[in-house]
Amino acid sequence: MTELQAATQEDLLAEALAWKAAGKGVAIATVVTTWGSAPRPVGSQLVIDDEGRFLGSVSGGCIEGAVVTEGLDTIQDGKPRLLGFGVSDAQAWEVGLACGGKIEVFVELLEA
């Protein structure tokens, strides 16, 4: 997995469309719900291609690996996924979600 440079929302979508136009499978992950302290706001996105390259962020790094894995699964089977991530304050530091909040991320296949 390789993370590309930071990008604007427009850059993310342009890159996703370019990957799709090049014949790659592409998934888009979007933060749809947050509760408590969350590293990224609702609407934040991450795009993933079928080689595991990704651009954007849904969590500031603490759950990106899991989201990319689910994105690759979505590319393979075409099924959208609603992912929930959250930990108690006591567990937060152990898993890298130091904010102690909760987020939901919707992962879907880009069909263009």
GUKESE-831801 format. One line per 8 residues: number of its first residue (from 1); their letters; for each residue y, z, x of C-alpha. Coordinates in steps of 0.02 Angstrom, whole numbers, plus 50000, padded with zeros to 5 digits. Last residue first. Layout:
// residues N
NUM	A	Y Z X | ... $
This chain:
// residues 112
112	AELLEVFV	50275 49287 49082 | 50152 49428 49053 | 50190 49581 49155 | 50048 49705 49127 | 50097 49878 49071 | 50113 50054 49141 | 50203 50188 49040 | 50253 50342 49141 $
104	EIKGGCAL	50268 50516 49068 | 50358 50652 49163 | 50347 50840 49179 | 50450 50964 49278 | 50409 51084 49420 | 50536 50998 49532 | 50426 51017 49685 | 50307 50884 49625 $
96	GVEWAQAD	50220 50872 49794 | 50049 50929 49737 | 50047 51103 49816 | 50234 51132 49793 | 50225 51118 49604 | 50073 51227 49573 | 50166 51392 49543 | 50308 51303 49453 $
88	SVGFGLLR	50183 51232 49331 | 50136 51051 49348 | 50170 50889 49261 | 50115 50709 49260 | 50068 50608 49108 | 50015 50426 49116 | 50024 50306 48969 | 49919 50154 49010 $
80	PKGDQITD	49923 49971 48962 | 49759 49873 48969 | 49754 49705 49057 | 49591 49747 49146 | 49628 49704 49327 | 49819 49712 49323 | 49807 49876 49228 | 49690 49946 49360 $
72	LGETVVAG	49814 49895 49496 | 49951 49984 49399 | 49842 50140 49386 | 49825 50141 49576 | 50013 50111 49595 | 50049 50256 49477 | 49935 50373 49574 | 50017 50327 49739 $
64	EICGGSVS	50192 50343 49665 | 50165 50523 49610 | 50275 50623 49732 | 50377 50478 49800 | 50548 50495 49717 | 50462 50496 49550 | 50464 50328 49461 | 50519 50223 49609 $
56	GLFRGEDD	50556 50042 49650 | 50452 49909 49737 | 50266 49897 49758 | 50137 49802 49858 | 49959 49841 49804 | 49891 49665 49826 | 49891 49633 49638 | 50078 49665 49628 $
48	IVLQSGVP	50164 49827 49575 | 50335 49856 49498 | 50410 50030 49486 | 50539 50078 49356 | 50664 50211 49308 | 50702 50203 49121 | 50698 50392 49094 | 50773 50477 49247 $
40	RPASGWTT	50694 50507 49418 | 50656 50671 49509 | 50620 50770 49350 | 50677 50947 49311 | 50629 50999 49137 | 50550 50867 49028 | 50548 50681 49059 | 50488 50538 48950 $
32	VVTAIAVG	50473 50348 48966 | 50472 50323 49155 | 50424 50139 49173 | 50281 50058 49269 | 50275 49868 49279 | 50117 49775 49323 | 50100 49608 49411 | 49956 49488 49444 $
24	KGAAKWAL	50008 49358 49571 | 50026 49173 49539 | 50187 49144 49637 | 50284 49143 49472 | 50217 49319 49439 | 50276 49380 49609 | 50447 49301 49577 | 50455 49381 49404 $
16	AEALLDEQ	50417 49553 49479 | 50547 49523 49615 | 50680 49479 49487 | 50633 49631 49383 | 50649 49748 49530 | 50809 49668 49593 | 50889 49688 49421 | 50843 49873 49420 $
8	TAAQLETM	50922 49893 49592 | 50816 49900 49748 | 50755 50016 49885 | 50657 49927 50020 | 50474 49879 49996 | 50337 50009 49985 | 50173 49958 50061 | 50000 50000 50000 $
